Amino acid sequence: MVNAAKSESKLDSEPQSRQLIRNVSDTALWVAVYRADESDRADAHFHDPFARRLAGKRGQEIADAMPFQKKNSWPFVARTYLFDAFINEQVRQGAEMVVNLAAGLDARPYRMALPPSLQWLEVDLPGILDYKEEMLNGEKPVCALERIRLDLADGNARRELFDQLGQRAKKVLLVTEGLLGYLSEDEAGSLAVDLARPASFQRWILDIGSPALMRMIQKKLNSQLNQAGAPIKFGPQEGPDFFTRYGWKPADVRSVFTIAARFKRLPLFLRLIAMFSDTDKFQAKRPWSGICLMERL
């Protein structure tokens, strides 16, 4: 599992070298820019009033320097929208606690219409949570928010945490947005097994890509991500069914490509592909990504 324990608390500080992405935590600054850009649109499909502040100057520099740039921000926009939709649905259905692993710069406990009684736990490295607290100082979350500083690569520590959290609620929703791509298949499977331990961990929202998509990302982005020690690795041949051997099965799978096409966020040539292709179904040999609601077996 990605170990970024040396992540700086001052994420928005100037880089000490030409290396713009210094560690995996810096990717959170980059993705926050895309959330901010979507929020600024008149036809925005979600509003994150904190994203620009959280991204900071360095987040914009990273986004501007990436090969995909803004013309390919659509996967992040669709991903955010779909995670929002799944979370809203599960909270309406009675989830008492949300555990957001590798929470990064997610501001959902501040920006979404969540019940005040909902317990929201953010788990991430100390550096990024310190930075987040500094940037959101004075802001009030809409629900009961708690932050836990933990390196999820530490298997013993995370299992101990999961066991503790599993006793605090009867119906827990797990969220891993943008985490699994950085893991190997063994690491993703190990995490899934650990998440299946507590009986109250009933549902899990995750994002997953096809092997073809992983190869495309590796070709385009891995030179920058490799320098930060955070290459994209996870794109299992089985797609969402990969997790069935580890105690989870897909209950609902929604295509990022399909949503982006519906929202007219795709470049024109990709819109044409979407019109004449079945983008909803997982396809290992084509670039595909989806947001999955998993339920324990």
N, C-alpha and C positions, 0 to 999 in steps of 0.2 A: 504494500500500500504506500502511496505517496507520503513521504515524510518531509514536511516543511516546518519542522519545529524551530528552525532558525529564522523564520519569517520575522521581518522587522515590525515593530509596533507602529512606526511612522510610515505607513504604506505610501503616503503621498509625498514623501521626501524625495529629493533629487537623486537619481541613480549615481552610484559612485563610479560607474564605467559606462561604456556604450551599450551594455546589455540592458535592454529596457525591461524585459520580464525577468526578474531576479529569482522568483520562486513561484510555487503554485498559487499562493495567496494573491499575487499581483494580477492573476487572471480575473479575479473578482472585480478589480478596478475597471478592467477592459469591458467586461460584460455589463457593468453598471451604466456605461456610456450608452449602450444600445437600449437599455430600459429608459434612460433619460430621453433619448431621441424619440422613441415611440410615444412617451408621455407628452412630449411637446407638440405632437401632431393634432390637428383639429379632428381627425378621424381615429384617434388613439383607441386601442382595444383594452388598455389598462392605464392606470395613472399611478406613477411612483414619484411623488414630489420630492423624495429624498435622494433619488438616484444620482442626479448631477452633483450634489454635494458629496456623496459617498465616493463617486468616481474620482473627483478631484482633477487636478492638472495632469497628473501622471496617467490616470485612466484615459484621458483624451489623447495623450501622446501615444499610448500603446495602441488604442483603436485606430488612430491615424496611420500608424506604422505597419499594421497588419496587412498582409497581401489581399485578404478578402475585402477589407475596408467596409464602408457603410452599405455598399450594394448587396452585401451578403449578411446583413444584420438580421434578416428574416427568420433564421432558425431560432435565434435567441428570443425574438418577439413572440413567435408561436409557442416556444417552450414555456415562457413566463405565463402566457395566457392559459395554456392547458394545465399547468400546475395550479394556477389560481382556481380554475374551474373544478378540478378534482378536489382541492382542499375545501372549497365551498360546499360541494356535494357531500363530502364525508362529514363535515361539521354539522350540516343539516341532518345527517343520518345518525348523529349521536356521538361522534368522536369527542372524547373528554380531554385528550391531550394530543398535541402535535409535537413530535420530536424531529427537529430539523438537523440532520447530520451534515457536517461541512457547510454550515449555514452561510458562510461568506458575508456578503453585504446585502443579503435579502432583508427587505423592510416590510414584509407582510404583516407582522404584528402591529405595525404602525399605520399601514395604508388600507388594509382590508376591513370590511364590515364583519368583524368576528365578535362572538358573545364575550362579555367581560369575564364570565366564569371559565372560559377555555384556558387550559394550561398550555403554554407554548415554551418549549425548551430548545434553545439553540446550542449546538455543540460544535466547537471549532478550536483551532489553535489560539493560544493566548494573544499573539501579535495582532491577528485580524480582529478579534473581539475587542481588544483594547482600542484599536483604531476606530472601530464602529461605535463604541460607546462614546468616544471623544467627539465624533462627528454628529451623533444624535443626542448629545447632551442637552437637556432641557425639553426634549420631545417626550410625549407620553404615549406609551403603547395602549392599544384598545383592549388588550386582554392581559392575563397574568403571565408576564414574560420573565424567563430565567435563562441566564447564560452560563454554560459550563465549559471551562477551558480544558481541552483534552486532545491529545494526539490519537486519532482513530487508528493509527498504525499499531498502537499498543494493544494487542489482542486481550491480554488479561485485564487491562484497565477498562476497555470498552465493554467487556462481558460483565464486569462488576457493575458498571454504570447501567447497562441495560437491565440487569436483574433488579437494581434498585428502582429504576423508573417503572418497570413492569408492575411493581407493587403499589404504585401511586395512583393508578387509574385502571378501570376495567376495559376501556376501549381506547387503544392508542393508535394514532396514525403516524406512520414514519414517512419522512421526506428526505430524498437524496437527489437534489437537483445539481447536475453538473459534476457529480463525484465519480460515478462508476467509470467514466471514460478514461480516467487516469490509472485505473487498477488493471492488474493482470486477471485472467480468468480465475486463477487459484485464489487471488485476493478477494475478488468479487464473490466467489462461492463461499469463502470463509466468513465474510461479512454477512451474507445471507443466512448462513447457519446460525450465527450469533444472534441475528435479529429474530429468528424463529424460536429462540429459547423461551422468552416470556410469553405466557398464554395470552396476555392482554395486548400484545403486539399483533393486531389483527389485519391491518391494511398497510400497504407500502406503495408510495408513489415514486417512480424512478424514470429516468430517461435512458434510452438505449439506442445504439446505432448498428447498422449492418456492417459486415466485414468490408463491403465495397466502400461504404462511407468512411470507415476508419482508414482505409488505404488512401482515399482522396485527401483526408485531413492530414494524414502523415506526410503526404507529398507537399501540401501547401504550407503547413504550419509547424511541423515538428522540428525544423531547424531552430525556430525561436523557443519552442517549448522544451526541446532537449537541453538547451543551454540553461534553462531554469530547473532542470531535473524533473520535469513534469510532462513527459511525452504521452500522447494519446495512444492507448493500447487496447481498450476493451471494445470488441465488436464481435460477439459470439455468433457462430454459424447458425445456431438454433434460434437466435433472436430472443424474444421474451420467454420462450419455453426453456431457455437455459436454466432458469431458476427453479424448475419443477423438481430437479434432483436435490435441491437444497431446502425444500420445505415451503415453496411458494408457487402459486399458479396465477397466470394472467386472468384478471376478471374483466378488464376493459383496456383496450389499446387504441390510442388515437394518434394519427399520423401528423407529424409536424409539417410535412410538405402539404398535406391536404388543407390544413388550417391556414397556412401562409398563402396558399392559392385563393382560398375563400376570402381572405382579407386583402387581397391584391397587393401583397408585399413581395411577391416573387418578381424577379426580372422577367421581361416579356418572353424570352425563349423558354424559360422554365414554366411559365403559365401555359404555354402551348403543350408542353410535355404533360402537365397536370390534366389538361383537357382530354387527352387521349390515352392516359395510362391509369392503371389501378394503383393509386398511391396509398390507399388505406392499408393494404395487406403487407406484412413484412416480406421483404425481398432481399435475400442474402447477396445476390449478385448485382444489385443496383444500390446506389446511394439512397439510403432510407433511414429515417430516425423517427422514433415515436415516444410518447409519454404513456407509461403503463401504470394502471392500478392493479397491484398484486394483492392476493389474499392468501393467508396461510393455509396449507393443506390440512 
